[in-house]
């Protein structure tokens, strides 16, 4: 590998027409040094505040589960469609599920106020406040800001499945709920999952780094025998130079599996999308096959019915793999670089791939299809924005792997923890770097007040900014209480059977 590659900022985004990297050469690491300060929000937004911190996080009787639906008819239909899932969780926790209803379009301030005034209503005993929360609806129905605010203090997932007309499809919600209930009532009979690892061998710097600094270290850790070995029946590296059909076949085994995949996600083509429908169908689809192969793309259409990770869990690393937000967290930084006119127009190409003013935020079609599929995964962890390689490298030493951030998430999945607990293992790293970033800004402000030189290295601050926003983009799609249906996993209460 080119020795210069680790010092560049690599992006897992490909042009939807050319199927080539949108950011062909990466950006020099030094560009992170001019990253602007994130919008100021209350520390309560990013601080973990979980009631009953000494309780077993996987025990619904102690942690409780509930659902948040949009107000109006869409929310009513979604709640009715997942009624079997509500009954299952009620039986598991031994208490009724009381749904919450919210208005669309909440910003950070409104979301924090709702969290404080409604979710943490002082009139509700602490032990009855739910820590597992399933959001119902697309990003314009229940905002991404609300999901972010709730994820610090709770285990949060989201379910939205659209029909061919792009509108919420109650039958899709029902299909997902039936799948989760079916696996809970009839576990697989396997006591350990398979661990699957895949990286697209497309010759790009981003996926080369994905292999050397994420996939290879994760495989090594999964195979290592120690005090608490990784509980996989088989550790399998899926060849990455084939096609989407090869990936589908590898993921179709009956044993519940945990999959970590690294590939480019599709973004806006150079000439723009032909229509909004085309964008919603393809943005976030995965370039998984070799360029020029018969089926290089993994799209939603391919996952509607084909068995893929039945009863499994999927960690998908790619740009827009989970969806496209209203605004990218990286827009202010990229805009600064674009105004300088540097790097041969590459920055402008990335900016053109970001959400444009007035566009509706939306979840990607690919994970929707995977969750709707009766023989698909129970949950998907993916990126709701641009996905960089920062999530698995050391921000201060770009040649140093930090694969353990993501491996900790896979470990929790494989050991039978619920999906929300697995994601929180990764979010701990987010909270740590967020605190580091804020502490640096405070140190700079103090230095200005006392007329002293800034103690903060701009490069270190910029790297922390990139890592913070990269980790912040990971979200859970599906029920946060879903878990691998392994033999001996916690069975539902008899009333649910």
Secondary structure as the mmCIF struct_conf table of DSSP 4:
data_model
#
loop_
_struct_conf.conf_type_id
_struct_conf.id
_struct_conf.beg_label_comp_id
_struct_conf.beg_label_asym_id
_struct_conf.beg_label_seq_id
_struct_conf.end_label_comp_id
_struct_conf.end_label_asym_id
_struct_conf.end_label_seq_id
TURN_TY1_P TURN_TY1_P1 UNK A 3 UNK A 4
HELX_RH_3T_P HELX_RH_3T_P1 UNK A 5 UNK A 7
STRN STRN1 UNK A 8 UNK A 9
STRN STRN2 UNK A 11 UNK A 11
STRN STRN3 UNK A 13 UNK A 15
TURN_TY1_P TURN_TY1_P2 UNK A 16 UNK A 18
BEND BEND1 UNK A 20 UNK A 20
STRN STRN4 UNK A 21 UNK A 21
BEND BEND2 UNK A 22 UNK A 25
STRN STRN5 UNK A 27 UNK A 28
HELX_RH_3T_P HELX_RH_3T_P2 UNK A 29 UNK A 34
HELX_LH_PP_P HELX_LH_PP_P1 UNK A 35 UNK A 40
HELX_RH_AL_P HELX_RH_AL_P1 UNK A 43 UNK A 46
BEND BEND3 UNK A 47 UNK A 47
BEND BEND4 UNK A 51 UNK A 52
TURN_TY1_P TURN_TY1_P3 UNK A 53 UNK A 54
BEND BEND5 UNK A 55 UNK A 55
TURN_TY1_P TURN_TY1_P4 UNK A 57 UNK A 58
HELX_RH_AL_P HELX_RH_AL_P2 UNK A 60 UNK A 63
STRN STRN6 UNK A 65 UNK A 70
BEND BEND6 UNK A 71 UNK A 72
HELX_RH_AL_P HELX_RH_AL_P3 UNK A 73 UNK A 81
TURN_TY1_P TURN_TY1_P5 UNK A 82 UNK A 82
HELX_RH_AL_P HELX_RH_AL_P4 UNK A 83 UNK A 93
TURN_TY1_P TURN_TY1_P6 UNK A 94 UNK A 94
BEND BEND7 UNK A 95 UNK A 95
STRN STRN7 UNK A 100 UNK A 102
BEND BEND8 UNK A 104 UNK A 105
HELX_RH_AL_P HELX_RH_AL_P5 UNK A 108 UNK A 114
HELX_RH_PI_P HELX_RH_PI_P1 UNK A 115 UNK A 119
TURN_TY1_P TURN_TY1_P7 UNK A 120 UNK A 120
TURN_TY1_P TURN_TY1_P8 UNK A 122 UNK A 123
BEND BEND9 UNK A 124 UNK A 124
HELX_RH_3T_P HELX_RH_3T_P3 UNK A 126 UNK A 128
BEND BEND10 UNK A 129 UNK A 129
BEND BEND11 UNK A 131 UNK A 131
STRN STRN8 UNK A 132 UNK A 136
BEND BEND12 UNK A 137 UNK A 137
TURN_TY1_P TURN_TY1_P9 UNK A 139 UNK A 141
BEND BEND13 UNK A 142 UNK A 142
HELX_RH_AL_P HELX_RH_AL_P6 UNK A 144 UNK A 151
TURN_TY1_P TURN_TY1_P10 UNK A 152 UNK A 153
BEND BEND14 UNK A 154 UNK A 154
STRN STRN9 UNK A 155 UNK A 159
STRN STRN10 UNK A 162 UNK A 162
TURN_TY1_P TURN_TY1_P11 UNK A 164 UNK A 165
BEND BEND15 UNK A 166 UNK A 167
STRN STRN11 UNK A 168 UNK A 168
HELX_RH_AL_P HELX_RH_AL_P7 UNK A 170 UNK A 185
BEND BEND16 UNK A 186 UNK A 186
BEND BEND17 UNK A 189 UNK A 189
BEND BEND18 UNK A 191 UNK A 192
STRN STRN12 UNK A 193 UNK A 199
BEND BEND19 UNK A 203 UNK A 203
HELX_RH_AL_P HELX_RH_AL_P8 UNK A 205 UNK A 210
HELX_RH_PI_P HELX_RH_PI_P2 UNK A 211 UNK A 215
HELX_RH_AL_P HELX_RH_AL_P9 UNK A 216 UNK A 223
BEND BEND20 UNK A 226 UNK A 226
TURN_TY1_P TURN_TY1_P12 UNK A 227 UNK A 228
STRN STRN13 UNK A 232 UNK A 238
HELX_LH_PP_P HELX_LH_PP_P2 UNK A 239 UNK A 239
BEND BEND21 UNK A 240 UNK A 242
HELX_RH_AL_P HELX_RH_AL_P10 UNK A 244 UNK A 250
TURN_TY1_P TURN_TY1_P13 UNK A 251 UNK A 251
BEND BEND22 UNK A 254 UNK A 255
STRN STRN14 UNK A 257 UNK A 262
STRN STRN15 UNK A 264 UNK A 267
TURN_TY1_P TURN_TY1_P14 UNK A 270 UNK A 271
BEND BEND23 UNK A 274 UNK A 274
HELX_RH_AL_P HELX_RH_AL_P11 UNK A 276 UNK A 282
TURN_TY1_P TURN_TY1_P15 UNK A 283 UNK A 284
STRN STRN16 UNK A 286 UNK A 287
BEND BEND24 UNK A 289 UNK A 289
HELX_LH_PP_P HELX_LH_PP_P3 UNK A 290 UNK A 290
TURN_TY1_P TURN_TY1_P16 UNK A 291 UNK A 292
BEND BEND25 UNK A 293 UNK A 293
TURN_TY1_P TURN_TY1_P17 UNK A 294 UNK A 295
STRN STRN17 UNK A 297 UNK A 298
HELX_RH_AL_P HELX_RH_AL_P12 UNK A 300 UNK A 303
TURN_TY1_P TURN_TY1_P18 UNK A 304 UNK A 305
BEND BEND26 UNK A 306 UNK A 306
BEND BEND27 UNK A 309 UNK A 309
TURN_TY1_P TURN_TY1_P19 UNK A 310 UNK A 311
STRN STRN18 UNK A 313 UNK A 317
BEND BEND28 UNK A 318 UNK A 318
TURN_TY1_P TURN_TY1_P20 UNK A 319 UNK A 320
BEND BEND29 UNK A 321 UNK A 322
STRN STRN19 UNK A 323 UNK A 324
BEND BEND30 UNK A 326 UNK A 327
TURN_TY1_P TURN_TY1_P21 UNK A 329 UNK A 330
HELX_RH_AL_P HELX_RH_AL_P13 UNK A 331 UNK A 340
TURN_TY1_P TURN_TY1_P22 UNK A 341 UNK A 341
HELX_RH_3T_P HELX_RH_3T_P4 UNK A 343 UNK A 345
HELX_RH_AL_P HELX_RH_AL_P14 UNK A 346 UNK A 353
BEND BEND31 UNK A 354 UNK A 354
HELX_LH_PP_P HELX_LH_PP_P4 UNK A 355 UNK A 356
TURN_TY1_P TURN_TY1_P23 UNK A 357 UNK A 358
HELX_LH_PP_P HELX_LH_PP_P5 UNK A 359 UNK A 361
STRN STRN20 UNK A 362 UNK A 363
HELX_RH_AL_P HELX_RH_AL_P15 UNK A 365 UNK A 372
BEND BEND32 UNK A 373 UNK A 373
TURN_TY1_P TURN_TY1_P24 UNK A 374 UNK A 375
BEND BEND33 UNK A 376 UNK A 376
BEND BEND34 UNK A 378 UNK A 378
STRN STRN21 UNK A 379 UNK A 383
BEND BEND35 UNK A 384 UNK A 385
STRN STRN22 UNK A 388 UNK A 388
HELX_RH_3T_P HELX_RH_3T_P5 UNK A 389 UNK A 392
STRN STRN23 UNK A 393 UNK A 393
BEND BEND36 UNK A 395 UNK A 396
TURN_TY1_P TURN_TY1_P25 UNK A 398 UNK A 399
BEND BEND37 UNK A 400 UNK A 400
STRN STRN24 UNK A 401 UNK A 401
TURN_TY1_P TURN_TY1_P26 UNK A 403 UNK A 403
HELX_RH_AL_P HELX_RH_AL_P16 UNK A 404 UNK A 414
TURN_TY1_P TURN_TY1_P27 UNK A 415 UNK A 416
HELX_RH_AL_P HELX_RH_AL_P17 UNK A 419 UNK A 449
TURN_TY1_P TURN_TY1_P28 UNK A 450 UNK A 451
BEND BEND38 UNK A 456 UNK A 456
HELX_RH_AL_P HELX_RH_AL_P18 UNK A 458 UNK A 472
TURN_TY1_P TURN_TY1_P29 UNK A 473 UNK A 473
STRN STRN25 UNK A 474 UNK A 478
TURN_TY1_P TURN_TY1_P30 UNK A 480 UNK A 481
TURN_TY1_P TURN_TY1_P31 UNK A 487 UNK A 488
BEND BEND39 UNK A 489 UNK A 489
HELX_LH_PP_P HELX_LH_PP_P6 UNK A 490 UNK A 493
HELX_RH_3T_P HELX_RH_3T_P6 UNK A 494 UNK A 496
#
